Amino acid sequence: MLTASVVWVMLSDRAFQDAAEAAADRRSKWQDARASQQYRAAARAWVLAPTGRSETAFAWKSATQTFRSIDVRLVLRFGAILVGLTIAAMAVGRNSSVVAIAGAFAAGGAVLWILLAPQAVRLDLRADLEHLELLKTWPVPSEAVVRGELLWPVALITTVAWTMAAFAIALSGISFPQFHLGTRLAVGAAALIVMPTLALAQLTIHNAAALFFPAWVPLGTQRSRASTRWGSG
């Protein structure tokens, strides 16, 4: 049996090698096709001026990348639906448990977003350090690069968090009737002020780690070795 197995493996080695090469070629073509379809050419709503601060150019780059990846019309439709649902929920009254749950979920979603989004939204130095050699050739001060890389992620994360927080504040009278109106408005206003600070602080830490310890931080679309092993397993 051992001899037969060895002979079979030796005879089948070429066939397995051809099959493996064909599978790798198909995977490479599929990844190339997916990469080519990731971005779609579209009209630019924000045209970069030929002169101005360097930070604006980096913010424009990140914003353009975001709008190419996300359908803006879908976002606007979702926003219109959210506004309509908010108005309808406020008209229902205090006796609706569904509205109360929606307001609580909006408040919890705003908190989770502001805490987790800085790690997930990688439109900053963690993505652009893959092109470090190109960045070094640009006549731009390093501090301007860092400020520009942080500008758009902070604005994006803050806008989404403020939207969910506004929804929660609008329904706070139904979700949290035990608190007075002044208390709810004070807590909501404080949360709106703290959110961009938390986003900026977390993004600063993540980008500082990418600058000082680039080998420890997955850059661009890379994944950590542990997640790669888990995914391949």
ChimeraX attribute file (.defattr): number of C-alpha atoms within 10 A of each C-alpha:
attribute: neighborCount
match mode: 1-to-1
recipient: residues
	/A:1	6
	/A:2	7
	/A:3	8
	/A:4	9
	/A:5	10
	/A:6	11
	/A:7	12
	/A:8	11
	/A:9	13
	/A:10	11
	/A:11	11
	/A:12	11
	/A:13	12
	/A:14	11
	/A:15	12
	/A:16	12
	/A:17	11
	/A:18	11
	/A:19	12
	/A:20	12
	/A:21	12
	/A:22	12
	/A:23	12
	/A:24	12
	/A:25	12
	/A:26	12
	/A:27	12
	/A:28	12
	/A:29	12
	/A:30	12
	/A:31	12
	/A:32	12
	/A:33	11
	/A:34	11
	/A:35	10
	/A:36	10
	/A:37	10
	/A:38	11
	/A:39	14
	/A:40	12
	/A:41	6
	/A:42	9
	/A:43	8
	/A:44	10
	/A:45	8
	/A:46	9
	/A:47	9
	/A:48	13
	/A:49	9
	/A:50	6
	/A:51	8
	/A:52	9
	/A:53	11
	/A:54	15
	/A:55	20
	/A:56	20
	/A:57	18
	/A:58	22
	/A:59	23
	/A:60	18
	/A:61	15
	/A:62	21
	/A:63	19
	/A:64	17
	/A:65	13
	/A:66	17
	/A:67	15
	/A:68	17
	/A:69	13
	/A:70	14
	/A:71	11
	/A:72	12
	/A:73	9
	/A:74	10
	/A:75	11
	/A:76	11
	/A:77	11
	/A:78	12
	/A:79	13
	/A:80	12
	/A:81	12
	/A:82	15
	/A:83	14
	/A:84	11
	/A:85	14
	/A:86	20
	/A:87	14
	/A:88	12
	/A:89	20
	/A:90	16
	/A:91	9
	/A:92	12
	/A:93	14
	/A:94	16
	/A:95	9
	/A:96	13
	/A:97	12
	/A:98	12
	/A:99	22
	/A:100	22
	/A:101	14
	/A:102	19
	/A:103	27
	/A:104	20
	/A:105	16
	/A:106	22
	/A:107	23
	/A:108	14
	/A:109	16
	/A:110	23
	/A:111	16
	/A:112	12
	/A:113	19
	/A:114	22
	/A:115	17
	/A:116	13
	/A:117	20
	/A:118	23
	/A:119	12
	/A:120	9
	/A:121	15
	/A:122	19
	/A:123	24
	/A:124	28
	/A:125	23
	/A:126	23
	/A:127	19
	/A:128	15
	/A:129	17
	/A:130	16
	/A:131	11
	/A:132	11
	/A:133	9
	/A:134	10
	/A:135	14
	/A:136	11
	/A:137	8
	/A:138	10
	/A:139	8
	/A:140	13
	/A:141	11
	/A:142	12
	/A:143	10
	/A:144	15
	/A:145	20
	/A:146	18
	/A:147	17
	/A:148	23
	/A:149	27
	/A:150	23
	/A:151	20
	/A:152	22
	/A:153	24
	/A:154	25
	/A:155	16
	/A:156	18
	/A:157	21
	/A:158	24
	/A:159	14
	/A:160	15
	/A:161	27
	/A:162	20
	/A:163	17
	/A:164	21
	/A:165	25
	/A:166	20
	/A:167	23
	/A:168	26
	/A:169	22
	/A:170	19
	/A:171	26
	/A:172	27
	/A:173	19
	/A:174	25
	/A:175	23
	/A:176	17
	/A:177	13
	/A:178	10
	/A:179	12
	/A:180	11
	/A:181	13
	/A:182	9
	/A:183	10
	/A:184	18
	/A:185	15
	/A:186	11
	/A:187	13
	/A:188	20
	/A:189	14
	/A:190	11
	/A:191	16
	/A:192	17
	/A:193	13
	/A:194	13
	/A:195	23
	/A:196	20
	/A:197	14
	/A:198	16
	/A:199	25
	/A:200	19
	/A:201	13
	/A:202	19
	/A:203	23
	/A:204	18
	/A:205	12
	/A:206	18
	/A:207	22
	/A:208	15
	/A:209	15
	/A:210	20
	/A:211	15
	/A:212	10
	/A:213	10
	/A:214	15
	/A:215	10
	/A:216	10
	/A:217	17
	/A:218	15
	/A:219	18
	/A:220	16
	/A:221	9
	/A:222	12
	/A:223	12
	/A:224	12
	/A:225	10
	/A:226	9
	/A:227	10
	/A:228	11
	/A:229	10
	/A:230	9
	/A:231	8
	/A:232	7
	/A:233	6
